Amino acid sequence: MTNKCLIVAGTILCVVIVAAIVTPIVIIFTRQGSTNTTTATVYTTVVSAYWSFDNNANDMYGVYNGALTGSATYQSASSAVYGTGEMLYMYTGNSYFQMTTYFNLTYQSFTVDAWIYPTTISGDWPIFGQCTCSTCTNQCLYLVIRSGKLFMSFNYNDLSGSTTLNTSMWYHVAFVYNYATMQQIIYLDGVQDAIKSNSQPYKGYNGTITVGYSPLITNTYFSQYIDNVALTTRAKAASEILIDATQIYYFSFDQPNPYYDNGPNHYNGTANSLTGVSGRVNQAIRTATTSSYIQMYGWFASNGYWATKPFTFAMWINPSSINYGILKALYVYYNSFHLSLYSGGYSYQQELLGLTSNGQIIAQIYSSTVWQNIVGPFISLNTWTHIGYTFSTTIGITLYTNGVAFGSTGATSNYQFSYSPMYITLGYSFGYTGNFITSSTAYQGSVDEFYMYRRELSASQISSLANP
């Protein structure tokens, strides 16, 4: 579902990753009172694979490629978790992905994370598997939905999640084994859902990795969508998994690929009339005309017209031009953040952030009953200022400047969205306006370090972004 190549001026720039050589350390385990020994190999170099299922079964790193079995296929972007690329679609029995190269997970830490969209949750629904022996303890790895909850097992070494899933919803799931602490951990949407200590390691020494199927559950296959499956031979920290699950975009705007999304989803941006300049952190982008912008696609917050899901965006701005002296300054603004269903800026469009004609920052959002807005402090010309915007239904908008909360609107029931993923445009509104932002004048100046999350960041987390 992600893009690994960035197209700039007709040239395709791709990230080339060289696989690391694994250095083994051999440890001998001896059973007390017995002459039998078991040899385990502990690997000190991290090995990773990533399958985006963007119309192929290839590993992003080019090492652990796979193939589809049965009727498994790829589904188009409109149904994908953030509306971009394709995903693995399994709609009949005997449909799944299998890897053609052996991936060693024995006696070591690992993390498997993925996006799943189940349409059935009763019974067992395999997400990921690798099996050496289906009747042997710790030699058959299977990660499944079992009776509505996430379930992790090495075979007779199990951990069940605590949260019951719903059908027809996207979830980020992560399964972690920490070899050093001997813990199995399950995460759901970035939050720890279950943990088990004193868990023996997975000991399978061969077997094909499968997605959507497990050899231990032979009559059941995952029903519907799986996307962005990542596998690595280390135990990811809780903070990493939270980012994987909730960070939508991160644009550093650094050269040589300023429009490459450095976040976990790699949703590269589309730029119009921007130049690279020195930034608040390394490099930044700067508007070159009155219609300059960067646009990104894939923010999906709702299954209907009114959304309730929290979100956050934050960035550094350095405005180079503001027209002073205009009367009714609260009604003439310079657009900074525009939301729309289509790339041309129209349909369900909103202006969420802007500058007044005399340099005040304004944040707003449209709910089903009223426009919520905050008119913030004055922003200095030719000076870097950090802006944070968080939303939840319990607090409404909270506007931050330089890491400090300026104010909140108060609780609101929802905000306008669409049934499909939306476009986000920084710096330009394509001539559209909305409520307190009644001028479509484009933002003039520089932007750096743009982040967006599908959760409400805390005050301390916003402060961390404002103090890099």
C-alpha positions as CSV (number, residue, x, y, z in Angstrom):
1,M,0.0,0.0,0.0
2,T,3.0,2.3,0.1
3,N,5.1,4.0,-2.5
4,K,8.8,3.2,-2.4
5,C,9.8,5.5,-5.3
6,L,9.6,9.2,-5.5
7,I,9.1,10.8,-9.0
8,V,10.7,14.2,-9.3
9,A,10.9,16.0,-12.7
10,G,10.4,12.8,-14.5
11,T,13.2,11.0,-12.7
12,I,12.4,8.1,-10.4
13,L,14.4,8.1,-7.2
14,C,14.3,4.8,-5.3
15,V,15.6,3.8,-1.9
16,V,18.2,1.0,-2.3
17,I,18.7,-1.1,0.8
18,V,21.5,-3.7,1.1
19,A,20.7,-6.7,3.2
20,A,22.9,-7.2,6.2
21,I,25.0,-10.2,6.7
22,V,23.9,-12.2,9.8
23,T,26.6,-13.0,12.3
24,P,25.5,-16.0,14.5
25,I,26.5,-16.7,18.0
26,V,26.2,-20.4,19.1
27,I,25.0,-21.2,22.6
28,I,24.8,-24.7,24.0
29,F,21.9,-25.6,26.3
30,T,22.4,-28.7,28.5
31,R,19.6,-30.3,30.4
32,Q,20.4,-31.0,34.0
33,G,21.0,-34.7,34.7
34,S,21.2,-35.5,31.0
35,T,23.8,-35.8,28.4
36,N,21.5,-34.5,25.7
37,T,22.2,-31.0,24.4
38,T,20.3,-28.5,22.3
39,T,22.2,-26.1,20.1
40,A,20.6,-22.6,19.6
41,T,21.9,-19.9,17.3
42,V,21.3,-16.3,18.6
43,Y,21.5,-13.7,15.8
44,T,23.0,-10.4,16.5
45,T,22.1,-8.6,13.3
46,V,18.6,-7.4,12.6
47,V,16.9,-8.8,9.5
48,S,13.7,-7.2,8.2
49,A,11.1,-7.7,5.5
50,Y,8.2,-5.6,4.4
51,W,5.3,-6.4,2.1
52,S,3.1,-3.5,1.0
53,F,1.1,-5.7,-1.5
54,D,1.1,-2.9,-4.0
55,N,0.1,-5.1,-6.9
56,N,2.9,-7.5,-6.1
57,A,4.1,-9.9,-3.4
58,N,7.6,-8.6,-3.2
59,D,9.6,-7.7,-0.1
60,M,10.5,-3.9,-0.1
61,Y,14.1,-4.9,0.4
62,G,14.1,-7.4,-2.4
63,V,15.1,-10.5,-0.4
64,Y,12.0,-12.2,0.9
65,N,9.7,-12.1,-2.0
66,G,6.6,-14.2,-2.1
67,A,3.6,-15.3,-4.2
68,L,-0.2,-15.5,-3.9
69,T,-2.0,-18.8,-3.6
70,G,-5.5,-19.7,-4.7
71,S,-7.8,-16.8,-5.4
72,A,-5.9,-14.2,-3.3
73,T,-5.5,-11.0,-5.2
74,Y,-4.8,-7.2,-4.8
75,Q,-7.5,-4.7,-4.1
76,S,-7.4,-1.1,-5.3
77,A,-6.6,2.0,-3.2
78,S,-10.2,3.1,-2.4
79,S,-10.5,0.3,0.1
80,A,-6.9,0.5,1.5
81,V,-6.3,1.6,5.1
82,Y,-5.2,5.2,4.0
83,G,-6.7,5.0,0.5
84,T,-3.4,4.6,-1.4
85,G,-1.8,1.7,-3.2
86,E,-3.2,-1.8,-3.0
87,M,-3.6,-4.4,-0.4
88,L,-3.9,-8.2,-0.1
89,Y,-7.5,-9.3,-0.7
90,M,-8.7,-12.8,0.3
91,Y,-12.3,-13.7,-0.3
92,T,-12.5,-17.5,-0.8
93,G,-10.9,-20.5,0.9
94,N,-7.3,-21.5,0.1
95,S,-6.4,-17.9,-0.6
96,Y,-3.3,-16.5,1.0
97,F,0.3,-15.2,0.6
98,Q,3.4,-17.4,1.1
99,M,7.0,-16.5,1.1
100,T,9.4,-18.4,-1.2
101,T,12.5,-17.8,0.9
102,Y,13.1,-19.1,4.4
103,F,13.1,-16.4,7.1
104,N,14.7,-17.5,10.3
105,L,12.9,-16.6,13.5
106,T,14.2,-19.3,15.9
107,Y,15.7,-18.4,19.3
108,Q,15.5,-14.6,18.8
109,S,13.3,-11.5,19.3
110,F,10.9,-10.5,16.5
111,T,8.0,-8.2,15.7
112,V,5.2,-8.7,13.2
113,D,2.9,-5.8,12.6
114,A,0.2,-5.4,10.0
115,W,-3.0,-3.7,9.1
116,I,-6.0,-6.0,9.1
117,Y,-9.7,-5.5,8.1
118,P,-11.7,-8.6,9.2
119,T,-15.3,-9.2,8.1
120,T,-15.7,-12.2,10.4
121,I,-14.3,-12.7,13.9
122,S,-15.9,-15.8,15.3
123,G,-13.6,-18.9,15.3
124,D,-10.0,-18.7,14.1
125,W,-8.8,-16.4,11.4
126,P,-5.1,-16.6,10.6
127,I,-3.0,-13.4,10.1
128,F,0.6,-14.8,10.0
129,G,2.2,-18.2,10.4
130,Q,5.4,-20.3,10.2
131,C,5.4,-23.9,11.2
132,T,8.0,-26.6,11.6
133,C,6.0,-29.1,13.5
134,S,2.3,-28.8,14.2
135,T,2.3,-31.2,17.2
136,C,5.6,-29.9,18.8
137,T,5.8,-27.3,21.6
138,N,7.2,-24.0,20.4
139,Q,7.7,-25.1,16.8
140,C,4.6,-23.7,15.2
141,L,4.1,-19.9,15.1
142,Y,0.7,-18.6,14.4
143,L,-0.9,-15.2,14.9
144,V,-4.6,-15.2,14.5
145,I,-8.0,-13.7,15.5
146,R,-9.4,-16.2,17.9
147,S,-13.0,-15.7,19.0
148,G,-12.8,-12.0,18.3
149,K,-9.5,-11.4,20.1
150,L,-5.9,-11.3,18.9
151,F,-4.1,-14.5,19.7
152,M,-0.3,-15.3,19.6
153,S,1.1,-18.8,19.9
154,F,4.3,-20.8,19.4
155,N,2.2,-23.9,19.9
156,Y,1.3,-24.7,23.5
157,N,2.9,-21.4,24.5
158,D,0.0,-18.9,24.0
159,L,-1.1,-15.3,24.7
160,S,-4.7,-14.0,24.1
161,G,-5.6,-10.4,23.7
162,S,-8.1,-8.7,25.9
163,T,-10.0,-6.5,23.4
164,T,-12.8,-7.9,21.2
165,L,-12.5,-6.6,17.6
166,N,-15.3,-5.3,15.5
167,T,-15.9,-6.4,11.9
168,S,-15.4,-4.2,8.8
169,M,-12.9,-1.9,10.5
170,W,-9.2,-1.3,10.0
171,Y,-6.9,-2.2,12.9
172,H,-3.2,-2.0,13.3
173,V,-1.9,-5.1,15.1
174,A,1.5,-6.0,16.4
175,F,2.9,-9.2,17.9
176,V,6.2,-9.0,19.7
177,Y,8.5,-11.6,21.2
178,N,11.3,-10.2,23.4
179,Y,14.0,-12.9,23.7
180,A,16.0,-10.9,26.3
181,T,13.0,-10.5,28.7
182,M,11.2,-13.7,27.6
183,Q,7.9,-11.9,26.9
184,Q,5.2,-12.2,24.4
185,I,3.3,-8.9,23.8
186,I,0.2,-8.1,21.7
187,Y,-0.6,-4.5,20.6
188,L,-3.9,-3.2,19.1
189,D,-3.9,0.2,17.4
190,G,-0.6,1.0,19.1
191,V,-1.7,0.2,22.7
192,Q,-0.6,-2.9,24.6
193,D,-3.4,-5.4,24.7
194,A,-1.8,-8.3,26.5
195,I,1.5,-9.5,27.8
196,K,3.0,-12.8,29.0
197,S,6.3,-13.3,30.9
198,N,8.5,-16.4,31.2
199,S,7.6,-17.4,27.6
200,Q,10.0,-19.8,26.0
201,P,11.3,-18.7,22.5
202,Y,10.0,-19.9,19.2
203,K,12.1,-22.9,18.1
204,G,10.9,-23.6,14.6
205,Y,13.9,-24.2,12.4
206,N,12.2,-24.2,8.9
207,G,8.8,-23.6,7.4
208,T,7.2,-21.2,4.9
209,I,5.9,-17.9,6.2
210,T,2.3,-17.4,5.3
211,V,-0.1,-14.4,5.5
212,G,-3.8,-15.1,5.8
213,Y,-3.2,-18.8,6.6
214,S,-1.6,-21.1,9.2
215,P,-0.7,-24.8,8.7
216,L,-2.0,-25.4,12.2
217,I,-5.5,-24.1,11.3
218,T,-5.9,-25.9,8.0
219,N,-9.6,-25.3,7.2
220,T,-9.7,-21.5,7.8
221,Y,-8.3,-18.6,5.9
222,F,-8.4,-14.9,6.7
223,S,-11.5,-13.2,5.3
224,Q,-10.9,-9.8,3.5
225,Y,-8.0,-7.4,3.7
226,I,-4.4,-7.5,5.1
227,D,-1.9,-4.7,4.3
228,N,1.6,-3.4,5.1
229,V,3.0,-6.5,6.8
230,A,6.3,-5.8,8.5
231,L,8.6,-8.4,10.0
232,T,11.8,-7.7,11.9
233,T,14.1,-9.8,14.1
234,R,14.0,-7.4,17.1
235,A,11.5,-6.5,19.7
236,K,10.1,-3.1,18.8
237,A,9.6,-0.7,21.7
238,A,6.1,0.4,22.6
239,S,6.8,3.9,21.4
240,E,7.8,2.6,17.9
241,I,4.6,0.6,17.6
242,L,2.5,3.6,18.6
243,I,4.1,5.5,15.8
244,D,3.6,2.7,13.3
245,A,-0.1,2.5,14.3
246,T,-0.9,6.2,14.6
247,Q,1.5,8.4,12.5
248,I,0.0,9.1,9.1
249,Y,2.7,11.4,7.7
250,Y,6.1,12.8,8.6
251,F,7.7,15.1,6.1
252,S,11.2,16.4,7.1
253,F,11.5,18.2,3.7
254,D,15.2,17.4,3.8
255,Q,17.2,17.0,0.6
256,P,17.6,15.1,-1.6
257,N,14.0,13.9,-1.4
258,P,12.1,16.7,0.3
259,Y,8.6,15.3,-0.7
260,Y,9.3,11.8,0.6
261,D,7.2,10.7,3.5
262,N,9.6,9.6,6.3
263,G,6.8,8.1,8.3
264,P,5.8,4.4,8.5
265,N,3.4,4.6,5.5
266,H,5.7,6.3,2.9
267,Y,2.9,8.4,1.3
268,N,5.0,10.7,-0.8
269,G,3.7,14.2,-1.5
270,T,3.0,16.1,-4.7
271,A,4.6,19.6,-4.9
272,N,3.8,22.7,-6.9
273,S,6.3,25.6,-7.2
274,L,8.3,25.0,-4.1
275,T,12.0,25.4,-3.5
276,G,14.4,24.0,-0.9
277,V,15.8,26.3,1.7
278,S,17.6,26.1,5.1
279,G,15.0,25.0,7.7
280,R,14.4,25.0,11.4
281,V,15.7,21.4,11.4
282,N,18.1,20.7,8.5
283,Q,16.2,21.7,5.2
284,A,12.7,23.1,4.6
285,I,10.4,24.0,1.7
286,R,9.5,27.5,0.6
287,T,6.7,28.9,-1.6
288,A,7.9,30.3,-4.9
289,T,4.6,31.6,-6.3
290,T,1.1,32.6,-5.1
291,S,-0.1,29.1,-5.9
292,S,2.6,27.0,-4.3
293,Y,1.7,24.0,-2.2
294,I,2.5,20.5,-1.2
295,Q,-0.3,18.0,-1.3
296,M,-0.7,14.5,0.3
297,Y,-3.4,11.9,0.1
298,G,-4.7,9.3,2.5
299,W,-6.2,10.8,5.6
300,F,-9.2,8.7,6.4
301,A,-11.0,9.5,9.7
302,S,-14.6,8.3,9.1
303,N,-16.9,5.8,7.6
304,G,-19.5,8.6,7.1
305,Y,-20.2,12.2,6.7
306,W,-19.4,13.1,10.4
307,A,-16.2,11.9,12.0
308,T,-15.3,11.6,15.7
309,K,-11.8,10.2,15.5
310,P,-9.0,12.3,17.1
311,F,-6.1,13.7,15.1
312,T,-3.1,15.9,15.4
313,F,-0.9,17.9,13.0
314,A,2.1,20.0,13.7
315,M,4.7,21.9,11.7
316,W,7.2,24.8,11.7
317,I,6.2,27.9,9.7
318,N,8.2,30.9,8.8
319,P,6.0,33.5,7.0
320,S,7.6,35.9,4.7
321,S,4.6,38.2,3.9
322,I,1.6,39.4,5.7
323,N,-0.5,42.4,4.6
324,Y,-1.0,44.7,7.6
325,G,-3.7,47.3,8.1
326,I,-6.7,45.6,6.5
327,L,-9.9,46.3,8.5
328,K,-12.0,43.4,9.8
329,A,-8.8,41.4,10.2
330,L,-10.6,38.4,11.7
331,Y,-12.2,37.9,8.3
332,V,-9.2,38.1,5.9
333,Y,-6.8,35.2,6.1
334,Y,-3.9,33.5,4.5
335,N,-4.5,29.8,4.0
336,S,-2.1,27.3,5.5
337,F,-4.0,23.9,5.8
338,H,-6.7,22.8,3.4
339,L,-8.7,19.6,3.4
340,S,-10.7,18.2,0.4
341,L,-12.0,15.0,-1.1
342,Y,-10.4,15.8,-4.5
343,S,-6.9,16.9,-5.5
344,G,-8.4,20.1,-7.1
345,G,-9.4,21.3,-3.6
346,Y,-13.1,20.7,-3.8
347,S,-15.8,18.6,-2.2
348,Y,-16.1,18.4,1.6
349,Q,-13.4,21.1,1.7
350,Q,-12.3,22.9,4.8
351,E,-9.7,25.3,5.8
352,L,-8.3,24.2,9.1
353,L,-5.5,26.6,9.7
354,G,-4.5,30.1,8.5
355,L,-3.1,33.5,9.3
356,T,-5.1,36.7,9.7
357,S,-4.1,39.8,7.7
358,N,-2.3,41.2,10.7
359,G,-0.4,38.0,11.5
360,Q,-2.5,36.0,14.1
361,I,-2.8,32.3,13.7
362,I,-6.3,30.8,13.5
363,A,-7.5,27.2,13.8
364,Q,-11.0,26.1,13.0
365,I,-13.1,23.0,12.2
366,Y,-16.7,22.5,11.1
367,S,-18.9,20.4,13.2
368,S,-22.5,19.4,12.6
369,T,-23.8,22.4,14.7
370,V,-21.2,25.2,14.5
371,W,-17.8,26.2,13.3
372,Q,-15.3,25.8,16.2
373,N,-12.4,28.2,16.1
374,I,-9.5,29.7,18.0
375,V,-7.8,33.0,17.1
376,G,-4.3,32.6,18.5
377,P,-1.3,34.9,19.0
378,F,0.6,37.1,16.5
379,I,3.2,35.3,14.4
380,S,6.4,37.1,13.7
381,L,7.6,37.6,10.1
382,N,10.8,35.8,9.0
383,T,10.8,33.8,12.3
384,W,10.3,30.1,12.8
385,T,7.2,29.3,14.9
386,H,6.0,25.9,15.8
387,I,2.3,25.3,15.4
388,G,0.4,22.3,16.9
389,Y,-3.2,21.5,16.3
390,T,-4.9,18.6,18.1
391,F,-8.6,17.5,18.0
392,S,-10.8,15.2,20.1
393,T,-14.5,15.3,20.8
394,T,-13.9,15.8,24.5
395,I,-11.7,18.8,24.2
396,G,-12.3,20.1,20.6
397,I,-9.4,21.9,19.0
398,T,-6.3,22.8,21.1
399,L,-4.0,25.2,19.5
400,Y,-0.3,25.2,20.4
401,T,2.4,27.8,19.6
402,N,6.1,26.9,20.3
403,G,5.0,24.0,22.4
404,V,2.6,25.9,24.7
405,A,-1.1,25.5,24.6
406,F,-2.8,28.8,23.7
407,G,-6.4,27.6,24.2
408,S,-9.1,25.0,23.4
409,T,-12.6,25.3,21.9
410,G,-14.3,22.9,24.2
411,A,-16.1,19.6,23.5
412,T,-17.7,19.1,20.2
413,S,-19.7,16.1,18.9
414,N,-18.0,15.6,15.5
415,Y,-16.5,17.2,12.5
416,Q,-17.3,17.1,8.8
417,F,-15.5,14.5,6.7
418,S,-16.3,12.2,3.8
419,Y,-16.8,8.5,3.1
420,S,-13.4,8.3,1.4
421,P,-9.8,9.3,2.2
422,M,-9.1,13.0,1.8
423,Y,-6.4,15.2,0.4
424,I,-4.4,17.6,2.6
425,T,-2.9,20.6,1.0
426,L,-0.4,22.8,2.8
427,G,-0.2,26.5,1.7
428,Y,-3.0,26.8,-0.8
429,S,-6.8,26.4,-1.0
430,F,-7.5,26.4,-4.7
431,G,-9.7,29.5,-4.3
432,Y,-11.9,28.0,-1.7
433,T,-12.7,29.6,1.7
434,G,-14.6,28.7,4.8
435,N,-16.2,30.6,7.7
436,F,-13.6,32.6,9.5
437,I,-11.0,31.9,6.8
438,T,-12.7,33.9,4.1
439,S,-9.8,34.8,1.9
440,S,-8.2,32.2,-0.4
441,T,-4.8,34.0,-0.5
442,A,-2.0,31.5,-0.4
443,Y,0.5,31.2,2.4
444,Q,3.8,32.8,1.7
445,G,7.0,31.6,3.4
446,S,8.6,28.4,4.6
447,V,7.4,25.2,6.2
448,D,9.4,22.5,8.0
449,E,8.9,19.2,9.9
450,F,5.2,18.4,9.1
451,Y,3.7,15.6,11.3
452,M,0.2,14.1,11.3
453,Y,-1.3,11.5,13.6
454,R,-4.6,9.7,13.9
455,R,-4.6,10.4,17.7
456,E,-4.6,13.4,20.0
457,L,-1.0,14.1,21.1
458,S,-0.5,15.2,24.7
459,A,0.9,18.6,25.7
460,S,4.3,17.0,26.4
461,Q,4.4,15.3,23.1
462,I,3.7,18.6,21.3
463,S,6.4,20.2,23.4
464,S,8.8,17.5,22.2
465,L,8.1,18.3,18.6
466,A,8.6,22.0,19.3
467,N,11.9,21.4,20.9
468,P,13.9,19.2,18.5
